[in-house]
């Protein structure tokens, strides 16, 4: 008997849906979040392939391995609550 169910974890639970001159958009399930470069400077000079290489190691937590950036939905929705930013050299 054949089973058509998917094997392993879905990799489509988070994706970068758009990159513009102002920031990037993440699509998470049915929600789209905008991350302006003013608040998330790590992405402004990043390579496109590194921006698209986002992982979701656990629900609501996003990791860009090549950029060494960890963010949560809370941080994206309320960046003023998390004022620490990296210094771009």
Buried (B, 14 or more C-beta within 10 A) or exposed (E): EEEEEEEEEEEEEBEBEEBEEEBBBBBBEEEEBBBBBEBBBBBBEBEEEBBEBBEBEEEEBBBBEEBEBEBBBEBBEEBEEEEEEEEEE
